[in-house]
Amino acid sequence: DHGKTSLIRALTGVDTDRLPEEKKRGITIELGYAHLALDPFRFGIVDVPGHEKFVRQMLAGATGMDIALLIVAADDSVKPQTVEHLDILRMLNLHHGIIVLTKSDLVEPEWIELVEDELKQLVKGTFLENAPIVRVSSPTGEGIESLKMSLREIAEKVIAARDNLESERPFRMAIDRSFTIAGHGTVVTGSVNSGRLCVGDQLEIQPGAIDVRVRGIQTHDHAVESLLRGQRGAVNVVGIHHDEIRRGQELARKGLLTASRSMILQVRTLPQLNRGLIDRQRVRFHLGTAETLGFVRLLANEQEELLPKSLVPSEQGIVQIFLSEPAVAVWNQPFVLRSESPVVTLGGGRVIHPESPRINRRNQTQLMAATKLTSSIPSERVSSLLYLSPIGRWNRNDLAASAGVNDVEPVIRELVDSKELKQLELSSNRVIQVHQLHLKEIAAIIEQKLEVFHNSNPLASGMTHEQIKGNFGYLRNLEIVDEVIKSMIAEGRLDKRQKLLGLRGRGPQLSKNEQTLLNDILQQYEQAGLQTPSPQELQNAVKKNRESIPQLLELACNRGDLIRVSGDYLIHNATMNLVIERVRNLLSKQSGATTSEIRQELDASRKYVVPLCEYLDQIGFTRREGDQRFMVSN
């Protein structure tokens, strides 16, 4: 009841109170809209509620604003809502504003000076510290022209401070209202956060990933062909019914935004709180025009103490928020936190990871990476973000929104050159970059799995390549594991043992009796030639360490002492060399040979010769064509 709506009516001639309840109670409940032309500028005005019960509407209306008018009634002075709204404006990263003293005709000049002194103390150290204070009376029109002059001056500062590339950035507009117009269909309204919108553009609404097309655009009740950053607009979209749209969604370029239930935030608590922000506290998360419930996990405070139990009043920290409903954001986007009940503003800050997986709170490397997402150095932000993202599942086109980096290629090259990212060539046309910390973590998991395997299987040489890769089913590109294994072999951390992989210095640990039994088995196989015993026959022939025989045979195969021809048919390595020499001699005398001819050369039954021939085909020594086998030339 400090006269905001009356002031807008005096400035623009528009009554922004639309609802019967607003007329009846004399307070603003919902957002109201007006426009003001002060050549050469055109202002879109959002009248937000001032009452403490409607701060959520105020937050929705304040998003995307360039200038704030902080309204204080001269006869009432600063109230708790004034303080809360100022805190919220600071957290929303506003830089320009004017303080307006309304109802100045109702009090004496000396009283107004006292109110102004109180306001100067209130705004000291904020973006309004040097803002003009304009005295007005809406009923009489006193001070209205002075306010318009101040608006022109502040608009010039806003335009001068704007980035010339703003119109080239991807389009985003937080939706604050939706409705339908007969003959036109669905209309959404909001303030353009970035980029340019044109009639005919193909966009999407997030959360929801709903594809829409722009049929028409209006700003300040006039049809236009395009809409720019800083303008308010009404956008007629095709492809969705207005009932499917809610305040809090955004209209944006396709692929720019990804809905997420988990974000990492840099937050500062308000100084006037009783107890600050507590780990696991449930909160109301205000982002753009959205309000979502969630809870926070504290990751670090401003002293870089990890996993604090609370952030005391006026303390800054890093938190991860988990939301009950998905929301969309970009890096550095401001937000406000309020308690669930009773509803009190706790603090605010900026989003530093818009779609973060859950942080492993026992992983200090992840916790420290989260603190570096606030860095002013783009390469540090990107490095931390890629480490905290799923391995190999990032897209360089997303880094503008997720890390605030528009020129991505130089940053990626810098990280590759510094070896923070490793470039992996998965195929002739597939190259990916993986964070070196991810590669180290994969290597550590491989070592851990092999350590457990060696301890549990003392007679085994190691695990197969596929067994190791089976531990990484969550990876999109399993070729990353192949690259890590290759590096670990080159570094001497792994030994390649035939088809198995084992830790360097770890392998079969045989007892004296097991070593004796293995030597005896190898001697039996060497003496047996092609007619070797089966594993079952070997087990039946011994009394001690019978259960070790399958593992000893596997060990002998992995060491190359025995050759597994097929299934349980194994022969000694020396015997296989003799077989290969005889088959080579046979095939060197004639162009090809049948299985029967090879059987005669080896002087063995078909029971042994058929699997032997198939094995020679398999290893590429011979090639079968019909009934004939031929030597494969090297």
C-alpha positions in Angstrom: 0.0 0.0 0.0 2.9 2.4 -0.8 1.3 3.6 -4.1 3.1 1.5 -6.8 0.0 1.0 -8.9 -1.1 4.6 -8.5 2.4 5.7 -9.6 2.3 3.6 -12.7 -1.2 5.0 -13.5 0.3 8.6 -13.2 3.2 7.7 -15.4 1.4 5.7 -18.1 -2.3 6.2 -17.8 -2.7 2.4 -17.3 -4.4 0.8 -14.3 -2.4 -2.5 -13.8 -4.8 -3.9 -11.2 -6.9 -6.2 -13.4 -8.5 -8.6 -10.8 -11.7 -7.8 -8.9 -10.0 -8.9 -5.7 -7.2 -6.3 -6.4 -9.9 -3.6 -6.9 -11.7 -4.6 -3.7 -8.7 -4.8 -1.4 -6.7 -2.0 -3.0 -3.5 -4.1 -3.2 -1.7 -5.8 -6.1 -2.0 -9.6 -6.0 -0.9 -10.6 -9.5 1.6 -9.1 -11.9 0.4 -6.1 -13.8 1.8 -4.7 -17.1 2.1 -1.3 -18.7 4.4 0.5 -21.1 5.9 4.0 -21.3 7.4 5.8 -24.2 10.0 8.4 -23.3 11.8 9.1 -26.6 14.1 7.6 -27.6 13.3 4.8 -25.2 10.3 2.5 -24.7 9.9 0.9 -21.3 8.0 -2.2 -20.5 6.7 -2.0 -16.9 5.9 -4.8 -14.6 3.9 -3.9 -11.5 4.8 -6.5 -8.8 3.0 -7.1 -5.5 4.5 -5.5 -2.5 2.6 -7.5 0.2 4.7 -10.1 2.0 2.2 -12.8 1.1 2.8 -12.3 -2.6 6.6 -12.2 -2.8 6.5 -15.3 -5.1 4.6 -13.2 -7.7 7.1 -10.3 -7.2 10.0 -12.7 -7.9 8.4 -13.9 -11.1 7.8 -10.4 -12.3 11.3 -9.1 -11.5 13.1 -11.6 -13.7 14.8 -10.1 -16.8 14.4 -6.5 -15.6 17.0 -3.8 -16.4 15.8 -1.1 -13.9 14.1 -1.3 -10.5 11.9 1.4 -9.0 12.1 0.9 -5.2 8.9 2.5 -3.9 8.6 3.8 -0.4 5.6 5.9 0.9 6.8 9.1 2.6 4.2 8.8 5.3 5.1 5.2 6.1 8.9 5.1 5.5 10.9 1.8 5.3 8.9 -1.4 6.2 10.1 -5.0 6.5 8.8 -5.7 2.9 11.0 -2.9 1.7 14.1 -4.5 3.2 13.1 -8.0 1.8 12.5 -6.6 -1.7 15.8 -4.8 -1.7 17.6 -8.0 -0.6 15.8 -9.9 -3.4 16.8 -7.2 -6.0 20.4 -7.5 -5.0 20.3 -11.3 -5.4 18.7 -10.9 -8.8 21.8 -9.1 -10.0 20.2 -5.8 -10.9 22.6 -2.9 -11.4 20.4 0.1 -12.1 17.5 1.7 -10.2 15.7 4.7 -8.8 14.2 5.2 -5.3 10.8 6.8 -5.5 9.2 8.5 -2.5 5.4 8.4 -3.0 2.7 10.3 -1.1 5.2 13.2 -0.6 2.3 15.6 -0.5 1.0 14.0 2.7 4.0 14.9 5.0 6.1 17.9 6.0 9.5 18.5 4.2 11.4 17.8 7.4 9.8 14.4 7.7 10.7 13.5 4.1 14.3 14.4 4.8 14.3 12.0 7.7 12.8 9.3 5.5 15.5 10.0 2.8 18.2 9.7 5.4 16.8 6.3 6.5 16.7 5.1 2.9 20.3 6.2 2.3 21.4 4.1 5.3 19.3 1.2 4.0 20.8 1.1 0.5 24.4 1.8 1.5 26.7 -0.8 -0.1 24.0 -1.9 -2.6 23.4 -1.1 -6.3 21.1 1.7 -5.2 23.7 3.5 -3.1 24.1 6.3 -5.6 20.6 6.1 -7.1 18.5 9.3 -7.3 15.7 9.7 -4.8 12.7 11.3 -6.5 9.8 12.7 -4.5 6.4 12.3 -6.2 2.7 12.6 -5.6 0.6 10.5 -7.9 -2.7 12.3 -7.4 -1.2 15.8 -8.0 1.4 14.8 -10.6 4.1 16.4 -8.5 7.6 15.0 -9.4 6.3 12.8 -12.3 8.3 14.8 -14.8 11.4 14.5 -12.6 10.9 10.8 -12.5 10.7 10.6 -16.3 13.9 12.5 -16.6 15.6 10.1 -14.2 14.3 7.2 -16.2 15.8 8.6 -19.4 19.2 9.1 -17.7 19.2 5.6 -16.2 18.1 4.1 -19.6 21.1 5.7 -21.3 23.4 4.0 -18.7 21.7 0.6 -19.3 22.1 0.8 -23.0 25.8 2.0 -22.7 26.5 -1.0 -20.4 25.0 -3.6 -22.7 27.1 -6.1 -24.6 26.9 -5.5 -28.3 26.7 -9.2 -28.9 23.6 -9.7 -26.8 21.3 -10.0 -29.9 23.5 -12.7 -31.3 23.2 -14.9 -28.2 20.6 -17.7 -28.2 17.0 -16.6 -27.6 15.5 -17.1 -24.1 12.3 -15.7 -22.5 10.9 -16.7 -19.1 7.1 -17.1 -19.4 5.1 -15.2 -16.8 1.7 -15.6 -18.3 -0.2 -17.6 -21.0 -3.7 -17.2 -22.4 -5.6 -17.8 -25.6 -7.1 -15.3 -28.1 -10.0 -16.4 -30.4 -8.8 -16.9 -33.9 -5.1 -16.7 -32.9 -4.6 -19.5 -30.4 -2.0 -19.6 -27.6 -0.1 -16.5 -26.5 2.7 -16.4 -23.9 4.2 -13.2 -22.4 7.5 -12.4 -20.8 10.7 -10.4 -20.8 13.4 -11.4 -23.3 16.5 -12.6 -21.3 18.8 -12.9 -24.3 18.9 -13.1 -28.1 16.5 -12.1 -30.8 13.1 -13.6 -31.7 11.6 -13.4 -35.2 8.2 -14.4 -36.6 8.5 -17.9 -38.0 11.2 -19.1 -35.6 11.1 -22.7 -34.5 11.5 -22.9 -30.7 10.9 -25.1 -27.8 9.3 -24.7 -24.4 11.2 -26.1 -21.4 10.7 -27.9 -19.1 8.7 -30.3 -21.4 10.8 -30.1 -24.6 7.6 -28.9 -26.5 8.3 -27.8 -30.1 6.5 -24.6 -31.1 6.5 -22.1 -34.0 6.2 -18.4 -33.7 3.1 -17.1 -35.5 3.2 -13.5 -34.4 4.8 -11.1 -31.9 3.5 -8.0 -30.2 5.3 -5.5 -27.9 3.5 -2.7 -26.2 0.2 -3.6 -28.1 1.9 -3.3 -31.5 2.6 -6.1 -33.9 6.3 -6.4 -34.7 8.5 -8.8 -36.7 11.2 -9.3 -34.0 11.8 -9.0 -30.3 15.1 -8.2 -28.6 16.9 -8.6 -25.3 15.3 -6.3 -22.7 11.9 -6.0 -24.4 8.6 -7.4 -23.1 6.5 -9.2 -25.6 3.5 -11.3 -26.3 4.3 -14.2 -28.5 1.6 -16.2 -30.4 2.9 -19.8 -30.7 1.6 -22.7 -32.7 1.9 -26.3 -31.4 0.6 -26.2 -27.9 -2.6 -25.3 -26.0 -2.3 -22.6 -23.4 -3.5 -25.0 -20.7 -0.3 -27.0 -21.1 1.9 -23.9 -20.3 2.6 -22.7 -16.8 4.5 -19.8 -15.3 8.1 -20.9 -14.8 8.6 -22.5 -18.2 10.8 -20.8 -20.8 10.6 -20.2 -24.5 14.0 -20.8 -26.0 16.1 -21.8 -29.0 15.9 -25.6 -29.5 18.6 -27.4 -27.7 19.7 -24.4 -25.6 18.1 -25.5 -22.3 17.9 -28.9 -20.6 15.5 -29.5 -17.7 17.2 -30.7 -14.6 16.2 -31.7 -11.0 19.7 -31.1 -9.7 21.9 -27.9 -9.9 25.0 -26.6 -8.1 24.6 -23.1 -6.7 26.8 -20.4 -5.2 24.6 -18.9 -2.5 25.0 -16.1 0.1 22.7 -16.0 3.1 21.1 -12.8 4.3 22.6 -11.1 7.4 19.4 -10.7 9.3 18.6 -14.5 9.5 18.4 -16.2 12.8 20.3 -19.4 11.9 21.4 -19.2 8.3 21.1 -22.2 5.9 21.3 -25.8 7.2 22.3 -28.9 5.4 19.3 -30.9 4.0 17.0 -27.9 4.6 13.9 -27.8 2.5 13.6 -24.6 0.5 11.6 -22.7 -2.1 13.8 -22.2 -5.1 12.9 -19.1 -7.2 14.5 -19.1 -10.7 13.3 -16.9 -13.5 9.5 -17.0 -13.2 9.5 -20.5 -11.6 9.1 -21.5 -8.0 10.0 -25.1 -7.1 10.4 -26.9 -3.8 13.6 -28.7 -3.1 16.3 -29.4 -0.5 19.9 -28.4 -0.3 23.1 -30.2 0.5 26.0 -28.0 1.6 29.3 -28.7 -0.2 31.6 -25.9 0.9 31.7 -22.6 2.7 33.7 -19.4 1.8 36.6 -20.7 3.8 36.6 -23.7 1.5 35.7 -26.0 4.4 34.1 -29.0 2.8 30.7 -30.4 3.9 29.8 -27.7 6.5 26.7 -28.4 8.6 25.4 -24.9 8.0 26.0 -21.5 6.4 25.8 -18.8 9.0 24.0 -15.5 8.3 25.8 -13.4 5.6 28.1 -16.4 4.7 28.7 -17.5 1.1 29.0 -21.2 0.1 28.5 -23.8 -2.6 25.4 -26.0 -2.4 23.7 -28.7 -4.5 20.0 -28.4 -4.7 17.6 -31.3 -5.5 14.3 -30.1 -6.9 10.8 -31.7 -6.7 10.2 -30.6 -10.3 12.6 -30.0 -13.2 13.7 -26.5 -13.9 16.0 -24.8 -16.5 18.8 -22.4 -16.1 22.1 -21.2 -17.6 25.5 -20.6 -15.9 25.5 -17.5 -13.7 21.7 -17.1 -13.7 20.5 -15.5 -10.4 18.1 -17.2 -8.1 16.5 -16.6 -4.6 16.1 -19.2 -1.8 13.2 -18.9 0.6 12.3 -21.2 3.5 9.4 -23.7 3.0 7.5 -22.7 6.1 7.3 -20.1 7.5 8.2 -18.4 4.3 11.2 -16.2 4.8 13.9 -15.1 2.3 17.1 -17.0 3.2 19.5 -15.8 0.5 20.3 -16.1 -3.1 23.1 -16.2 -5.6 23.8 -17.7 -9.0 23.6 -21.1 -10.7 27.1 -22.5 -11.5 26.1 -25.9 -12.8 22.6 -26.0 -14.4 22.3 -29.8 -14.7 24.7 -31.5 -12.3 24.7 -35.2 -11.4 24.7 -35.9 -7.7 28.0 -35.0 -6.1 29.7 -37.9 -4.3 30.2 -36.3 -0.9 33.0 -38.8 -0.1 34.9 -37.7 -3.2 37.0 -34.6 -2.2 38.1 -34.1 -5.8 34.5 -33.7 -6.8 33.8 -31.3 -3.9 36.8 -29.2 -4.9 35.8 -29.2 -8.5 32.4 -27.8 -7.5 34.1 -24.8 -5.8 35.9 -24.0 -9.1 32.7 -23.6 -11.0 32.7 -20.0 -9.8 36.1 -19.2 -11.4 36.4 -16.2 -13.6 38.8 -18.2 -15.8 36.8 -20.0 -18.5 39.1 -23.0 -18.8 38.9 -23.7 -15.1 35.1 -23.6 -15.2 34.9 -25.9 -18.2 37.4 -28.3 -16.7 35.5 -28.6 -13.5 32.1 -28.8 -15.3 33.4 -31.6 -17.6 34.8 -33.5 -14.6 31.4 -33.3 -12.8 29.5 -34.4 -15.9 29.0 -38.0 -17.0 32.1 -39.4 -18.6 32.3 -38.7 -22.3 28.7 -37.4 -22.4 29.2 -33.7 -22.8 28.5 -31.6 -25.9 30.6 -28.6 -26.7 27.6 -26.8 -28.0 26.1 -26.9 -24.5 29.0 -25.0 -22.9 27.6 -21.6 -23.6 24.6 -22.3 -21.4 26.3 -24.6 -18.8 29.6 -22.8 -18.4 29.1 -19.3 -19.8 31.7 -19.9 -22.6 30.7 -18.7 -26.0 34.1 -19.2 -27.9 34.5 -22.9 -27.0 37.3 -24.2 -29.3 40.2 -22.1 -27.8 39.2 -23.3 -24.3 39.1 -27.0 -25.4 42.5 -26.6 -27.1 44.0 -25.1 -24.0 42.7 -28.0 -21.8 44.0 -30.6 -24.3 47.4 -28.9 -24.5 47.6 -28.8 -20.7 46.7 -32.5 -20.6 43.6 -31.8 -18.4 41.6 -33.3 -21.3 42.9 -36.3 -23.2 41.8 -36.6 -26.8 40.8 -40.2 -27.7 40.5 -41.3 -31.3 37.8 -44.0 -31.1 37.7 -44.4 -34.9 38.7 -42.6 -38.1 35.8 -40.2 -37.7 35.1 -40.3 -33.9 37.3 -38.2 -31.6 36.3 -37.4 -28.0 37.9 -35.6 -25.2 37.8 -37.1 -21.7 38.9 -35.5 -18.5 42.2 -36.9 -17.2 40.7 -37.3 -13.7 38.0 -39.6 -15.2 40.8 -41.7 -16.8 42.6 -41.9 -13.5 39.4 -43.0 -11.7 38.7 -45.7 -14.3 42.3 -47.0 -13.9 41.9 -47.0 -10.1 38.7 -49.1 -10.5 40.5 -51.6 -12.8 43.3 -51.9 -10.3 40.8 -52.4 -7.4 38.8 -55.1 -9.3 42.0 -56.9 -10.3 43.3 -56.8 -6.7 40.1 -58.4 -5.4 40.3 -61.0 -8.2 43.9 -61.9 -7.5 43.1 -62.3 -3.8 40.1 -64.5 -4.5 41.7 -66.5 -7.3 45.3 -67.2 -6.3 45.9 -69.7 -9.1 44.4 -67.4 -11.9 46.6 -65.2 -14.1 44.0 -62.4 -14.4 40.7 -61.3 -15.9 39.7 -61.1 -19.5 39.4 -57.8 -21.3 35.6 -58.3 -21.5 35.3 -59.1 -17.8 37.1 -55.9 -16.9 34.9 -53.8 -19.3 31.8 -55.4 -17.7 32.4 -53.2 -14.7 31.8 -50.0 -16.8 28.3 -50.6 -18.3 27.4 -47.1 -17.3 29.7 -45.6 -19.9 28.3 -44.5 -23.2 31.7 -45.2 -24.9 33.3 -48.4 -23.6 36.2 -47.7 -26.0 37.4 -45.3 -23.2 38.1 -48.4 -21.1 40.2 -49.9 -23.9 42.3 -46.8 -24.0 42.8 -46.8 -20.3 43.9 -50.5 -20.4 46.3 -49.8 -23.2 47.9 -46.9 -21.2 48.1 -49.1 -18.1 50.0 -51.8 -20.0 52.3 -49.2 -21.5 53.0 -47.7 -18.1 53.8 -51.2 -16.7 50.8 -51.2 -14.3 49.2 -54.2 -16.1 50.6 -57.4 -17.6 49.0 -58.9 -20.7 49.0 -62.7 -20.2 47.8 -64.3 -23.4 44.1 -63.3 -23.4 44.2 -62.2 -19.7 45.2 -59.0 -17.9 46.7 -59.0 -14.4 48.4 -56.6 -12.1 52.1 -56.2 -12.4 53.8 -58.4 -9.8 50.6 -60.3 -9.1 49.7 -63.6 -10.6 49.4 -67.3 -9.7 50.6 -68.2 -6.2 51.2 -71.9 -6.3 51.9 -74.1 -3.2 54.8 -76.6 -3.4 52.3 -79.4 -4.0 50.4 -77.4 -6.7 53.7 -76.6 -8.5 54.7 -80.3 -8.4 51.2 -81.3 -9.7 51.4 -78.7 -12.5 54.9 -80.0 -13.6 53.5 -83.6 -13.7 50.5 -82.5 -15.8 52.7 -80.8 -18.3 54.9 -83.8 -18.6 51.8 -86.0 -19.2 50.6 -83.7 -22.0 54.0 -83.6 -23.6 54.3 -87.4 -23.6 50.7 -87.9 -24.7 51.2 -86.2 -28.1 47.8 -85.7 -29.7 45.9 -88.2 -27.6 45.8 -86.2 -24.4 43.8 -86.9 -21.3 40.7 -84.9 -20.4 40.6 -82.7 -17.3 38.2 -85.2 -15.8 40.6 -88.1 -16.4 43.4 -86.1 -14.7 41.2 -85.4 -11.7 40.3 -89.1 -11.4 44.0 -90.1 -11.5 45.1 -88.0 -8.4 44.1 -87.9 -4.8 45.5 -84.6 -3.6 44.7 -81.1 -5.0 42.1 -82.6 -7.3 40.0 -79.4 -7.2 43.0 -77.3 -8.4 43.4 -79.1 -11.7 40.9 -77.0 -13.8 42.7 -73.8 -12.5 46.2 -75.3 -13.1 45.1 -76.2 -16.7 43.8 -72.7 -17.2 47.1 -71.3 -15.9 49.1 -73.5 -18.2 47.0 -72.3 -21.2 47.5 -68.6 -20.2 51.3 -69.1 -19.9 51.3 -70.8 -23.3 52.5 -74.2 -22.0 49.3 -75.8 -23.2 47.1 -75.0 -26.2 43.3 -75.1 -25.9 42.4 -76.6 -29.3 38.6 -76.8 -28.5 36.6 -77.3 -25.3 38.5 -79.7 -23.0 40.9 -80.8 -25.8 44.3 -79.4 -24.8 47.7 -80.3 -26.2 51.3 -79.4 -25.3 52.8 -76.3 -26.9 55.7 -78.5 -28.3 53.2 -80.9 -29.8 51.4 -78.0 -31.5 54.6 -76.8 -33.0 55.2 -80.2 -34.4 51.7 -80.4 -35.9 52.2 -77.0 -37.6 55.6 -78.1 -39.0 54.1 -81.3 -40.4 51.1 -79.6 -42.0 53.4 -77.0 -43.5 55.5 -79.7 -45.0 52.5 -81.5 -46.4 51.0 -78.3 -47.9 54.3 -77.2 -49.4 54.4 -80.4 -51.5 50.8 -80.1 -52.9 48.4 -77.2 -53.5 45.9 -78.4 -50.9 45.0 -81.3 -48.6 41.9 -82.9 -47.3 41.3 -83.7 -43.6 41.9 -87.4 -44.4 45.3 -86.5 -45.9 46.2 -84.4 -42.9 45.1 -87.3 -40.6 47.5 -89.6 -42.4 50.3 -87.1 -42.1 49.8 -86.7 -38.4 49.0 -90.4 -37.9 46.0 -89.7 -35.6 42.3 -90.4 -35.6 39.6 -88.0 -36.8 38.6 -87.4 -33.1 41.8 -85.3 -32.7 42.5 -84.2 -36.3 39.2 -82.5 -37.0 39.4 -80.0 -34.1 43.1 -79.5 -34.8 42.3 -78.5 -38.4 39.6 -76.2 -37.3 42.0 -74.6 -34.8 44.6 -74.1 -37.6 41.8 -72.3 -39.6 40.9 -70.2 -36.6 44.4 -69.0 -36.0 44.8 -68.2 -39.7 47.5 -70.8 -40.5 45.2 -72.6 -43.0 42.2 -71.7 -45.1 39.4 -74.1 -45.9 37.8 -74.2 -49.3 35.2 -77.1 -49.6 37.0 -80.3 -48.6 40.5 -78.8 -49.1 42.7 -76.8 -46.8 45.4 -74.4 -48.1 48.3 -72.6 -46.5 47.6 -68.9 -45.8 50.5 -66.9 -47.1 52.0 -64.4 -44.7 
